[in-house]
Amino acid sequence: MSSDNERSDEPGAGAPEQLAIIRETVRRAKVPRAKPRTWRGATLAGELPVARVLVNKGALHLDQYFDYAVPEELDADAQPGVRVRVRFGAGGRQVRGGRREGGGLIDGFLIERRAESDYQGALAALAYVVSPEPVLGPELLALSRAVADRYAGSLADVLQLAVPPRNGRAESKPSPAPLPPPPVPSPGTWERYAQGSGFLRALVEGGAPRAVWTALPGPHWPQEIARAVAATLASGRGALVVVPDGRTAGRVDAALTEVMGKGHHALLTADSGPEKRYREWLAVRRGSVRAVVGTRAAMFAPVADLGLVAVWDDGDSSHSDDNAPFPHVREVLELRATHGRCAFLLGGTNCTVEAAQLVESGWALPLRADREQLRIAAPLVRTVGDGELARDGAARSARLPSLAWQTVRDGLRSGPVLVQVPRRGYAPRLACERCREPARCRHCVGPLQAPDQQDLNCTWCGRAETAWTCSSCGGRRLRAQIVGARRTAEELGRAFPAVPVRTSGRDHILDSVPGQPALVVSTPGAEPVAEGGYAAALLLDGWAMVGRPDLRAGEEALRRWTAAAALVRGQPEGGTVVIVAEPTLRPVQALVRWDPVGHARRELAERAQFGFPPVSRMASVTGPPEAIAAYLAATELPPEAEVLGPVPLPGAVPGRPRRQGDAPPGVTWERALVRVPPGRGAALAAALKASQAARTARGTGDPVRIRIDPPDIG
């Protein structure tokens, strides 16, 4: 039988042979395969075939640029400022087809294109361009580099803060066309300040004035910021405003819309969500919007032709970033004002020591109202000291002095009353009634509490305490050291049963309250705005805020008090503030006179006498004792540097979440402070960074944490 006779006439009988022929044909054909991300053998770009890339590695010893080859297919998209993906960490031995291969894919930014590389070996190729959108311009790059050098950090870490994460959907949508500049605004309430109208006029004329603005109490400051922004935009330039939180940003956002209309500014806050925030950021980057108001991360907003940078309430801790290299908004905006030669406005109802130093050095000029305007805008401030509390039976029984009770009663006739309490929650911390020594456990020295108002127990080890005596004076009577907001609300609710009581704190913050009679109990920083202003305010337990073991305790207490008192109506309208604190304390006296500038000047003079910041530059070095000793021994500090410590740091409190920078449970860390005189801060930062980079490159020893200008030094 022949082979032809062996074939079947059934359909598909020859399929196996046909599939074999097809497979062989495909195997021999030169069909282009998907190119590996090494681009082996690929033709390079005809012009500028080398890309200088900053890889997204925050390690200090990698704080440099790396060269990569640019394939011809990526030539058009691989432009300076775009996001790219590259292979990193392969070493110099894995070279095939003229390209270095291996390593893991990592994100980066393309910094520049070059004709040739300084590196003599084979270059790896760009893996791909993530997006052709240029997000890192020359001005933002220069600012990020300056911030990294000032704070002894890496450029990659700064760019993590400066450039928001990419969102493809937001990036694919075009930004709106830019609007024409708004008209020149009228001075409005700026006329209350001696140099207010002149400051706006300088902005309209394209000038670059620098001012430290002590704002009058009351509701007008958002409008005043908006008018300053509008004046800058009227000159054809851009403006940037950074505020501490989203609630404050919302107030300035509403004022900007009222003064200029919609479409002239962008709102950059974390509350907006990643897509909306990135879309707004792109509108700023593309030049569609010339003004920005936002929270901390907005300090890097790429505003085109920047004419004004402004920061409100620079003493708020939210302005200091919690991520390395821990930049502060005030310092970053100072850099932008200096390098960009634009106007600078530092405002607040209070005055920080750093702000006073800017005026003292002549870098900025004061912008204040006279005493007559202050008497109209500020409320009447009265004090209740320990002597009055001791003689006041009502205060001993209800923790509410008679003067405060009367002020609340009178205020409720015409509007809401604000009550500021230093802490949230219910369970009080206890102290000796006679000497105010904190009540602590005999076994673990933890603080004692009375959650059920009867039994004492330790908040650390949980043991009960049945026979407590004060270790300092032998006293046996206890007092509530700081009573929480919820307990205060309950006490006030019993004292004024017909009045609604509302609370505002970290768990539930109110933005505003109506102008109807009510008691509003709030922790510091969470005070809602009242329609028409509060009729009165009580500032309870003031001594607890001033008595904190911190260099900035007095300054911070005064800032909290003025922020709350500024929400109260002016004295001509009957506004009254009662503070329960010793009247002789310096911050209390500054509040009574409403003189935050004078308080800041005295604080600055004392710090200059003892060499504390901001008169000096200081850095903290934190870590295990052996690591601290090895790090300081290997660091070539400036000759003028003075090392304070190291001293042990308090451990994490059991049962509470561990904060960033705290030692792990059961581990003891130490902290050393390194201080240098003015003008040597850059040398200190460079020395600390070089030593940290060398230590990281070797990979030996426990890590240490470096922070320039720490906000709290004890």
C-alpha positions as CSV (number, residue, x, y, z in Angstrom):
1,M,0.0,0.0,0.0
2,S,1.4,3.4,-1.0
3,S,1.6,6.3,1.4
4,D,-1.1,8.0,-0.5
5,N,-3.5,5.1,0.2
6,E,-2.6,5.4,3.9
7,R,-3.9,8.9,4.2
8,S,-7.4,9.2,5.5
9,D,-10.1,11.3,3.8
10,E,-11.5,12.4,7.2
11,P,-11.2,16.0,8.1
12,G,-8.3,16.9,10.3
13,A,-6.4,13.7,9.7
14,G,-3.3,15.6,8.6
15,A,-3.3,18.2,11.3
16,P,-0.4,17.0,13.4
17,E,1.9,17.1,10.3
18,Q,0.7,20.6,9.4
19,L,1.2,21.9,13.0
20,A,4.7,20.5,13.0
21,I,5.5,22.4,9.7
22,I,4.0,25.6,11.1
23,R,6.1,25.4,14.3
24,E,9.3,24.8,12.3
25,T,8.5,27.8,10.0
26,V,7.9,30.1,13.0
27,R,11.1,28.9,14.6
28,R,13.2,29.7,11.5
29,A,11.5,33.1,10.8
30,K,13.1,36.2,12.2
31,V,10.0,37.5,14.0
32,P,10.9,40.4,16.3
33,R,10.5,39.4,19.9
34,A,9.7,41.7,22.9
35,K,12.8,43.5,23.8
36,P,14.1,42.9,27.2
37,R,14.4,46.0,29.4
38,T,18.2,45.8,29.0
39,W,17.7,46.9,25.4
40,R,20.6,44.6,24.4
41,G,21.9,45.6,21.0
42,A,19.4,48.4,20.6
43,T,20.5,51.5,18.7
44,L,21.1,54.5,21.0
45,A,19.7,57.9,20.5
46,G,21.5,59.9,17.8
47,E,21.9,63.0,20.0
48,L,22.6,63.1,23.7
49,P,22.6,59.4,24.2
50,V,23.4,59.5,27.9
51,A,20.7,60.2,30.6
52,R,21.7,61.3,34.0
53,V,19.2,59.8,36.5
54,L,18.5,60.3,40.2
55,V,17.4,56.9,41.5
56,N,14.8,56.7,44.2
57,K,17.2,55.5,46.9
58,G,17.3,57.6,50.0
59,A,20.6,56.2,51.3
60,L,23.0,59.0,51.8
61,H,25.9,57.2,50.1
62,L,23.8,57.0,47.0
63,D,22.9,60.7,46.9
64,Q,24.3,61.3,43.5
65,Y,23.4,61.0,39.8
66,F,23.9,57.8,37.7
67,D,24.4,57.6,33.9
68,Y,22.2,55.4,31.7
69,A,22.1,54.8,27.9
70,V,19.1,56.2,26.0
71,P,17.7,53.7,23.4
72,E,16.5,55.3,20.2
73,E,12.9,54.2,20.8
74,L,12.9,56.2,24.1
75,D,14.6,59.3,22.7
76,A,11.4,61.4,22.3
77,D,10.0,60.7,25.7
78,A,13.2,60.6,27.7
79,Q,13.3,64.3,28.4
80,P,14.6,66.1,31.6
81,G,12.1,66.0,34.4
82,V,10.2,62.8,33.5
83,R,9.8,59.7,35.6
84,V,11.8,56.7,34.5
85,R,12.5,53.1,35.5
86,V,16.0,51.8,35.5
87,R,17.9,48.7,36.6
88,F,20.1,49.3,39.6
89,G,22.5,47.3,41.6
90,A,23.9,44.9,39.0
91,G,27.6,45.6,39.3
92,G,30.1,46.1,36.5
93,R,30.6,42.5,35.5
94,Q,27.3,41.6,33.9
95,V,27.8,43.2,30.4
96,R,26.3,41.6,27.3
97,G,25.9,43.2,23.9
98,G,27.6,46.4,25.1
99,R,24.9,46.9,27.9
100,R,25.2,46.3,31.6
101,E,22.5,43.9,32.7
102,G,20.9,42.7,35.9
103,G,19.8,44.5,39.0
104,G,16.3,45.3,40.1
105,L,14.0,47.8,38.6
106,I,13.7,51.0,40.5
107,D,12.0,54.4,40.0
108,G,13.9,57.6,39.3
109,F,13.9,61.0,37.7
110,L,15.7,61.9,34.5
111,I,17.8,65.0,35.4
112,E,19.5,65.8,32.1
113,R,20.6,64.4,28.8
114,R,24.3,64.4,27.9
115,A,26.5,63.7,24.9
116,E,28.9,61.4,26.9
117,S,29.3,59.9,30.3
118,D,32.0,60.4,32.9
119,Y,31.8,56.7,33.6
120,Q,34.3,54.7,31.5
121,G,32.5,51.3,31.6
122,A,29.4,50.0,29.9
123,L,26.2,51.7,30.8
124,A,22.9,50.1,31.5
125,A,20.0,51.4,29.4
126,L,16.9,53.1,30.6
127,A,14.3,50.4,31.1
128,Y,11.4,52.6,30.1
129,V,9.9,56.1,30.6
130,V,7.0,55.9,33.1
131,S,5.4,59.0,31.7
132,P,6.4,61.7,29.3
133,E,5.0,64.3,31.7
134,P,7.9,66.5,33.0
135,V,7.3,66.8,36.7
136,L,10.7,67.9,38.0
137,G,11.7,71.3,36.7
138,P,15.0,73.0,37.2
139,E,13.7,75.3,40.0
140,L,12.1,72.5,42.0
141,L,15.3,70.5,41.6
142,A,17.5,73.3,42.8
143,L,15.2,73.9,45.8
144,S,15.2,70.2,46.7
145,R,18.9,70.1,46.5
146,A,19.2,73.1,48.8
147,V,16.8,71.6,51.3
148,A,18.7,68.3,51.3
149,D,22.0,70.0,52.0
150,R,20.5,72.2,54.8
151,Y,19.0,69.2,56.6
152,A,21.8,66.7,56.0
153,G,19.5,64.5,53.9
154,S,19.4,63.0,50.5
155,L,17.9,64.5,47.4
156,A,15.7,61.4,46.8
157,D,14.1,61.8,50.2
158,V,13.3,65.4,49.5
159,L,11.7,64.6,46.1
160,Q,9.5,62.0,47.8
161,L,8.0,65.0,49.7
162,A,8.1,67.4,46.8
163,V,6.6,65.4,43.9
164,P,3.3,63.7,44.6
165,P,2.8,60.1,43.5
166,R,1.7,59.7,39.9
167,N,-2.0,59.2,39.0
168,G,-2.5,58.1,35.4
169,R,-6.1,59.2,35.1
170,A,-5.3,62.7,36.4
171,E,-2.3,62.9,34.1
172,S,-4.2,62.0,31.0
173,K,-6.6,64.9,31.4
174,P,-5.6,68.3,30.1
175,S,-5.4,71.2,32.5
176,P,-7.7,74.2,31.9
177,A,-6.5,77.3,30.1
178,P,-5.0,79.9,32.5
179,L,-7.2,82.8,33.4
180,P,-6.2,86.5,33.0
181,P,-4.8,88.1,36.1
182,P,-7.4,89.4,38.6
183,P,-7.8,93.1,39.1
184,V,-5.8,95.0,41.8
185,P,-7.6,94.4,45.1
186,S,-8.5,97.2,47.6
187,P,-6.5,97.2,50.8
188,G,-9.6,96.3,52.9
189,T,-8.8,95.5,56.5
190,W,-5.1,95.8,55.7
191,E,-5.5,99.5,56.4
192,R,-5.7,98.6,60.1
193,Y,-1.9,98.0,59.9
194,A,0.6,100.8,59.7
195,Q,2.4,99.3,56.7
196,G,-0.4,97.1,55.4
197,S,-1.4,99.2,52.4
198,G,2.3,99.7,51.5
199,F,2.9,96.0,51.6
200,L,0.1,95.4,49.1
201,R,1.2,98.2,46.9
202,A,4.7,96.7,46.7
203,L,3.3,93.4,45.7
204,V,1.2,95.0,42.9
205,E,4.3,96.9,41.6
206,G,6.3,93.6,41.4
207,G,8.4,94.2,44.5
208,A,9.7,91.6,47.0
209,P,9.0,92.8,50.5
210,R,9.6,90.6,53.5
211,A,7.4,90.9,56.5
212,V,6.7,89.3,59.8
213,W,2.9,89.9,60.2
214,T,1.4,89.9,63.7
215,A,-2.3,89.6,62.8
216,L,-5.0,91.2,64.8
217,P,-7.4,88.8,66.5
218,G,-10.7,88.3,64.7
219,P,-12.0,86.7,61.5
220,H,-10.3,88.9,59.0
221,W,-6.9,87.3,58.5
222,P,-8.0,84.8,55.7
223,Q,-9.3,87.8,53.7
224,E,-6.1,89.7,54.3
225,I,-4.1,86.7,53.0
226,A,-6.4,86.5,50.0
227,R,-5.8,90.2,49.2
228,A,-2.1,89.7,49.3
229,V,-2.3,86.8,46.9
230,A,-4.6,88.8,44.6
231,A,-2.2,91.7,44.6
232,T,0.7,89.4,43.6
233,L,-1.4,87.8,40.8
234,A,-2.3,91.3,39.5
235,S,1.4,91.9,39.0
236,G,1.6,88.9,36.7
237,R,3.3,86.6,39.2
238,G,2.4,83.5,41.2
239,A,1.8,83.1,44.9
240,L,2.0,80.3,47.5
241,V,0.4,80.1,50.9
242,V,1.1,77.2,53.4
243,V,-1.2,76.7,56.4
244,P,-1.0,74.1,59.2
245,D,-4.1,72.0,58.6
246,G,-7.0,71.3,56.2
247,R,-9.5,73.4,58.2
248,T,-7.4,76.5,58.0
249,A,-6.7,75.8,54.3
250,G,-10.5,75.7,53.8
251,R,-10.9,79.1,55.3
252,V,-8.2,80.6,53.1
253,D,-9.6,78.7,50.1
254,A,-13.0,80.3,50.6
255,A,-11.5,83.8,51.0
256,L,-9.5,83.4,47.8
257,T,-12.6,82.4,45.9
258,E,-14.5,85.4,47.3
259,V,-11.7,87.9,46.4
260,M,-10.6,86.5,43.0
261,G,-13.3,84.1,41.9
262,K,-12.9,80.5,40.9
263,G,-10.1,79.1,38.7
264,H,-7.3,81.3,39.9
265,H,-5.9,79.1,42.6
266,A,-5.4,75.4,43.5
267,L,-6.0,73.7,46.9
268,L,-3.4,71.1,47.8
269,T,-4.2,69.1,50.9
270,A,-4.2,65.5,51.8
271,D,-7.9,65.5,52.3
272,S,-8.4,66.0,48.5
273,G,-7.5,62.4,47.7
274,P,-4.6,61.3,45.5
275,E,-6.3,61.8,42.1
276,K,-7.7,65.3,42.7
277,R,-4.5,66.5,44.5
278,Y,-2.3,65.3,41.6
279,R,-4.6,66.9,39.1
280,E,-4.4,70.2,41.0
281,W,-0.6,69.9,41.3
282,L,-0.3,69.3,37.5
283,A,-2.4,72.4,36.8
284,V,0.1,74.3,38.9
285,R,3.1,72.6,37.2
286,R,1.6,73.3,33.7
287,G,1.0,76.9,34.4
288,S,-2.8,76.8,34.4
289,V,-3.0,78.1,37.9
290,R,-0.8,80.7,39.4
291,A,-1.7,80.6,43.1
292,V,-1.7,77.7,45.6
293,V,-2.9,77.3,49.1
294,G,-2.2,74.1,50.9
295,T,-0.8,72.2,53.9
296,R,2.8,71.2,54.6
297,A,3.7,69.4,51.3
298,A,2.5,72.4,49.3
299,M,5.7,74.2,50.3
300,F,7.3,72.6,47.3
301,A,4.5,73.4,44.9
302,P,6.0,74.3,41.4
303,V,4.4,77.7,41.1
304,A,5.6,79.5,37.9
305,D,7.2,82.9,38.3
306,L,6.8,82.9,42.1
307,G,6.2,86.4,43.5
308,L,5.0,85.7,47.1
309,V,5.5,82.9,49.6
310,A,3.4,83.0,52.8
311,V,3.1,80.8,55.9
312,W,0.5,81.1,58.5
313,D,1.1,80.1,62.2
314,D,4.7,78.9,61.7
315,G,4.9,77.7,65.3
316,D,2.4,74.9,64.7
317,S,4.1,71.5,64.9
318,S,2.3,70.4,61.6
319,H,4.7,72.6,59.7
320,S,7.6,70.3,60.6
321,D,7.7,67.2,58.4
322,D,7.9,63.8,60.2
323,N,9.8,62.2,57.3
324,A,13.5,62.5,56.6
325,P,15.1,64.9,56.3
326,F,12.5,66.6,58.4
327,P,12.2,70.0,56.7
328,H,10.3,72.9,58.2
329,V,7.9,75.0,56.1
330,R,9.2,78.3,57.4
331,E,12.8,77.4,56.5
332,V,11.9,76.1,53.0
333,L,9.9,79.2,52.2
334,E,12.8,81.3,53.4
335,L,15.0,79.4,50.9
336,R,12.5,80.0,48.1
337,A,12.2,83.7,48.9
338,T,16.0,84.1,48.9
339,H,16.8,82.0,45.8
340,G,13.7,83.2,43.8
341,R,13.9,86.8,45.0
342,C,10.2,86.9,45.8
343,A,8.2,88.4,48.6
344,F,7.9,86.7,52.0
345,L,5.0,86.9,54.5
346,L,5.1,85.1,57.9
347,G,1.8,85.6,59.7
348,G,0.0,84.6,62.8
349,T,-1.8,85.9,65.8
350,N,1.3,84.9,67.8
351,C,5.0,85.6,67.2
352,T,7.6,82.8,67.3
353,V,11.1,83.3,68.4
354,E,12.3,82.4,64.9
355,A,10.0,85.2,63.5
356,A,11.5,87.7,66.1
357,Q,15.0,86.7,64.9
358,L,14.1,87.4,61.3
359,V,13.1,91.0,62.3
360,E,16.0,91.4,64.7
361,S,18.5,90.4,61.9
362,G,16.9,92.8,59.4
363,W,16.0,90.0,57.0
364,A,12.3,90.9,57.4
365,L,10.4,94.0,58.6
366,P,7.6,94.0,61.2
367,L,4.0,94.4,60.1
368,R,1.9,95.2,63.1
369,A,-1.1,97.3,64.1
370,D,-1.0,100.1,66.7
371,R,-2.4,99.7,70.2
372,E,-5.6,101.6,69.4
373,Q,-6.5,99.0,66.7
374,L,-5.5,96.2,69.0
375,R,-7.8,97.5,71.8
376,I,-10.7,97.4,69.3
377,A,-10.0,93.9,68.0
378,A,-8.7,92.0,71.1
379,P,-11.0,90.7,73.9
380,L,-10.6,91.6,77.6
381,V,-8.3,89.0,79.3
382,R,-8.6,88.2,83.0
383,T,-6.7,85.8,85.1
384,V,-7.4,83.5,88.0
385,G,-4.4,82.5,90.0
386,D,-3.7,79.9,92.7
387,G,-4.5,82.4,95.5
388,E,-8.0,83.0,94.2
389,L,-8.5,79.3,93.6
390,A,-7.5,78.5,97.2
391,R,-10.0,81.0,98.5
392,D,-12.8,80.1,96.1
393,G,-15.1,77.4,97.4
394,A,-16.8,77.0,94.0
395,A,-13.4,76.2,92.4
396,R,-12.6,73.6,94.9
397,S,-15.9,71.8,94.5
398,A,-16.5,72.2,90.8
399,R,-13.1,73.1,89.4
400,L,-14.7,76.2,87.9
401,P,-13.7,79.5,89.6
402,S,-16.4,81.9,90.4
403,L,-15.0,84.5,87.9
404,A,-15.0,81.8,85.2
405,W,-18.6,80.7,86.1
406,Q,-19.8,84.3,86.0
407,T,-18.1,84.9,82.6
408,V,-19.7,81.8,81.1
409,R,-23.1,82.8,82.4
410,D,-22.8,86.3,81.0
411,G,-21.4,85.1,77.7
412,L,-24.2,82.6,77.1
413,R,-26.7,85.4,77.0
414,S,-25.3,86.6,73.7
415,G,-23.5,83.7,72.0
416,P,-21.4,80.5,72.4
417,V,-18.6,80.2,74.9
418,L,-15.3,78.4,74.2
419,V,-13.6,76.3,76.9
420,Q,-10.0,75.1,76.1
421,V,-8.7,72.1,78.0
422,P,-5.1,71.0,77.6
423,R,-5.9,67.3,76.9
424,R,-8.7,65.1,75.5
425,G,-10.3,62.1,77.1
426,Y,-11.7,61.5,80.6
427,A,-9.3,59.9,82.9
428,P,-7.2,62.5,84.7
429,R,-3.5,62.4,85.6
430,L,-3.0,63.1,89.3
431,A,-0.6,65.2,91.3
432,C,0.0,66.2,94.9
433,E,-2.4,68.9,96.0
434,R,0.2,70.7,98.1
435,C,3.4,70.7,95.9
436,R,2.0,69.5,92.5
437,E,4.5,66.7,92.2
438,P,3.1,64.2,89.8
439,A,1.7,61.1,91.5
440,R,3.7,58.1,90.4
441,C,3.7,54.3,91.1
442,R,6.0,53.0,93.8
443,H,6.9,49.9,91.6
444,C,7.6,51.3,88.1
445,V,7.4,55.1,88.6
446,G,4.5,55.3,86.1
447,P,1.9,57.9,86.4
448,L,-1.2,57.2,88.5
449,Q,-4.7,57.7,87.4
450,A,-8.2,57.3,88.7
451,P,-10.4,56.3,85.8
452,D,-13.5,55.6,88.0
453,Q,-12.8,58.7,90.2
454,Q,-12.2,56.3,93.2
455,D,-9.5,53.7,92.8
456,L,-5.9,54.6,92.0
457,N,-3.9,52.5,89.6
458,C,-0.8,52.8,87.5
459,T,-1.1,53.5,83.7
460,W,2.1,51.5,83.0
461,C,2.0,48.3,85.1
462,G,-1.7,48.4,86.1
463,R,-1.0,47.9,89.9
464,A,-3.4,49.3,92.4
465,E,-2.2,52.0,94.8
466,T,-4.0,52.0,98.2
467,A,-1.8,54.2,100.4
468,W,-0.2,56.8,98.3
469,T,2.0,59.6,99.8
470,C,3.9,62.3,98.1
471,S,7.6,61.5,97.8
472,S,8.5,65.2,97.9
473,C,6.4,66.7,100.7
474,G,4.7,63.8,102.3
475,G,1.2,65.0,101.4
476,R,-1.7,62.6,101.0
477,R,-4.2,64.6,99.1
478,L,-4.4,64.5,95.3
479,R,-5.6,66.8,92.6
480,A,-6.4,66.4,89.0
481,Q,-3.3,67.4,87.1
482,I,-5.0,67.8,83.7
483,V,-8.7,67.0,83.4
484,G,-9.8,65.8,80.0
485,A,-12.2,67.5,77.6
486,R,-14.9,64.9,78.1
487,R,-14.9,65.2,81.9
488,T,-14.9,69.0,81.6
489,A,-17.9,68.8,79.3
490,E,-19.8,66.7,81.8
491,E,-19.0,69.1,84.6
492,L,-20.1,72.1,82.6
493,G,-23.2,70.2,81.5
494,R,-24.2,69.8,85.1
495,A,-23.4,73.4,86.0
496,F,-25.4,74.7,83.0
497,P,-28.1,72.0,82.4
498,A,-30.2,74.1,79.9
499,V,-27.2,74.8,77.6
500,P,-26.0,72.4,74.8
501,V,-22.4,71.3,75.2
502,R,-20.3,70.3,72.2
503,T,-16.8,68.9,72.2
504,S,-14.0,69.2,69.6
505,G,-10.8,67.1,69.8
506,R,-8.6,64.8,67.8
507,D,-11.3,62.1,67.4
508,H,-13.9,64.5,66.3
509,I,-13.0,68.1,65.2
510,L,-15.6,70.6,64.5
511,D,-15.0,73.1,61.8
512,S,-17.5,75.7,62.9
513,V,-20.4,76.2,65.3
514,P,-23.5,78.5,65.0
515,G,-23.6,81.8,66.8
516,Q,-26.3,80.5,69.2
517,P,-25.6,80.1,73.0
518,A,-23.7,76.8,73.6
519,L,-20.6,75.6,75.5
520,V,-17.9,74.4,73.2
521,V,-15.2,72.3,74.9
522,S,-12.1,71.9,72.8
523,T,-8.5,70.7,73.1
524,P,-5.7,73.1,71.8
525,G,-5.7,73.4,68.1
526,A,-9.2,71.9,67.6
527,E,-11.2,75.0,68.4
528,P,-14.0,75.5,65.8
529,V,-14.8,79.0,64.4
530,A,-18.0,80.5,65.8
531,E,-20.3,82.5,63.6
532,G,-19.9,86.1,64.8
533,G,-17.2,85.1,67.2
534,Y,-17.4,83.6,70.7
535,A,-18.9,85.7,73.4
536,A,-16.3,84.5,75.9
537,A,-13.6,81.9,76.4
538,L,-12.1,79.9,79.3
539,L,-8.5,78.7,79.2
540,L,-8.3,76.0,81.9
541,D,-5.3,74.4,83.6
542,G,-2.9,76.9,82.1
543,W,-0.1,76.0,84.4
544,A,-0.1,72.5,82.9
545,M,0.9,73.9,79.5
546,V,3.5,76.3,80.8
547,G,5.0,73.6,83.1
548,R,6.0,71.2,80.4
549,P,9.8,70.3,80.5
550,D,10.5,71.8,77.1
551,L,12.4,74.9,75.9
552,R,9.4,76.0,73.9
553,A,6.8,75.4,76.7
554,G,6.1,79.1,77.3
555,E,6.1,80.0,73.6
556,E,3.8,77.1,72.8
557,A,1.4,77.9,75.6
558,L,1.1,81.5,74.5
559,R,0.5,80.4,70.9
560,R,-2.3,78.1,72.0
561,W,-3.9,80.7,74.1
562,T,-3.8,83.5,71.5
563,A,-5.2,81.2,68.9
564,A,-8.2,80.5,71.1
565,A,-8.6,84.0,72.3
566,A,-8.4,85.4,68.8
567,L,-11.8,83.6,68.1
568,V,-13.5,85.7,70.7
569,R,-15.2,89.0,70.0
570,G,-13.4,92.2,70.6
571,Q,-13.6,94.0,73.9
572,P,-16.0,96.7,72.6
573,E,-18.4,93.9,71.8
574,G,-18.2,92.4,75.3
575,G,-15.7,89.6,74.5
576,T,-13.9,88.3,77.6
577,V,-11.3,85.6,78.1
578,V,-10.5,84.1,81.5
579,I,-7.3,82.1,81.9
580,V,-6.7,79.9,84.9
581,A,-3.0,80.3,85.5
582,E,-0.6,82.1,87.7
583,P,-0.8,85.8,86.7
584,T,2.9,86.4,87.2
585,L,4.0,83.9,84.6
586,R,5.6,85.6,81.5
587,P,3.3,84.0,78.9
588,V,0.2,84.9,81.0
589,Q,1.3,88.5,81.2
590,A,2.0,88.6,77.5
591,L,-1.6,87.3,76.9
592,V,-3.1,89.9,79.2
593,R,-1.3,92.7,77.4
594,W,-1.7,90.9,74.1
595,D,2.0,91.3,73.4
596,P,3.3,88.2,71.7
597,V,6.0,90.1,70.0
598,G,7.5,91.4,73.3
599,H,7.4,87.8,74.7
600,A,9.2,86.5,71.6
601,R,11.9,89.2,71.9
602,R,12.5,88.4,75.5
603,E,12.7,84.7,74.7
604,L,15.2,85.4,71.9
605,A,17.4,87.5,74.2
606,E,17.5,84.7,76.8
607,R,18.3,82.1,74.2
608,A,21.1,84.3,72.8
609,Q,22.5,84.5,76.3
610,F,22.6,80.7,76.7
611,G,23.3,79.8,73.0
612,F,20.1,78.0,72.3
613,P,18.3,77.9,68.9
614,P,17.5,79.8,66.8
615,V,20.5,81.9,67.8
616,S,22.6,78.8,67.3
617,R,22.2,75.9,64.9
618,M,21.7,72.5,66.5
619,A,21.4,68.9,65.5
620,S,20.2,65.9,67.4
621,V,21.9,62.5,67.0
622,T,19.7,59.6,68.3
623,G,20.3,55.9,68.6
624,P,21.8,53.1,70.7
625,P,24.6,54.3,73.0
626,E,27.3,52.4,71.2
627,A,26.2,53.6,67.8
628,I,26.1,57.2,69.1
629,A,29.6,57.0,70.5
630,A,31.0,55.5,67.3
631,Y,29.2,58.0,65.1
632,L,30.4,61.0,67.0
633,A,34.0,59.7,67.2
634,A,34.1,59.2,63.4
635,T,32.5,62.6,62.5
636,E,34.8,65.5,61.7
637,L,32.7,68.2,63.3
638,P,33.5,71.9,62.8
639,P,36.0,73.3,65.4
640,E,33.3,75.5,66.9
641,A,30.9,72.5,67.5
642,E,29.9,71.7,71.0
643,V,28.5,68.3,71.9
644,L,25.9,68.2,74.7
645,G,25.3,64.7,76.1
646,P,24.5,62.0,75.2
647,V,21.7,61.4,77.7
648,P,19.2,58.6,77.8
649,L,15.8,59.1,76.2
650,P,12.5,58.0,77.9
651,G,11.3,54.7,76.5
652,A,8.0,54.2,74.7
653,V,5.0,54.0,77.0
654,P,3.6,50.5,77.2
655,G,0.2,50.2,75.6
656,R,0.6,53.3,73.4
657,P,1.5,53.3,69.7
658,R,5.2,53.8,69.0
659,R,5.9,57.1,67.5
660,Q,8.4,57.6,64.7
661,G,11.9,58.0,66.1
662,D,11.1,56.2,69.4
663,A,13.3,53.3,70.5
664,P,11.9,49.8,70.1
665,P,10.2,48.3,73.2
666,G,12.7,47.2,75.7
667,V,15.6,49.1,74.1
668,T,17.4,52.2,75.5
669,W,18.4,54.9,73.2
670,E,20.4,58.1,73.8
671,R,20.4,61.5,72.3
672,A,23.3,63.9,71.8
673,L,22.9,67.5,70.8
674,V,25.5,69.2,68.6
675,R,25.6,73.0,68.6
676,V,27.4,75.5,66.4
677,P,27.3,79.3,66.3
678,P,25.5,81.2,63.6
679,G,26.9,80.9,60.2
680,R,28.3,77.4,60.7
681,G,25.0,75.4,60.2
682,A,26.0,74.4,56.7
683,A,29.3,73.1,57.8
684,L,27.6,71.1,60.6
685,A,25.1,69.6,58.2
686,A,27.8,68.7,55.7
687,A,29.9,67.0,58.4
688,L,27.0,65.0,59.8
689,K,25.8,63.9,56.3
690,A,29.3,62.8,55.2
691,S,29.8,60.7,58.4
692,Q,26.3,59.2,58.0
693,A,26.9,58.4,54.3
694,A,30.2,56.6,55.2
695,R,28.6,54.7,57.9
696,T,25.7,53.6,55.6
697,A,28.1,52.6,52.9
698,R,30.0,50.3,55.2
699,G,26.8,48.8,56.5
700,T,28.2,48.3,60.0
701,G,26.7,49.1,63.4
702,D,23.2,50.1,64.4
703,P,21.6,53.1,62.6
704,V,21.5,56.5,64.1
705,R,18.9,59.2,63.4
706,I,20.0,62.7,62.4
707,R,17.8,65.7,62.7
708,I,18.8,69.3,62.0
709,D,17.0,71.9,64.1
710,P,14.9,69.5,66.1
711,P,11.6,71.1,67.2
712,D,11.8,69.8,70.8
713,I,15.1,69.6,72.7
714,G,13.8,69.4,76.2
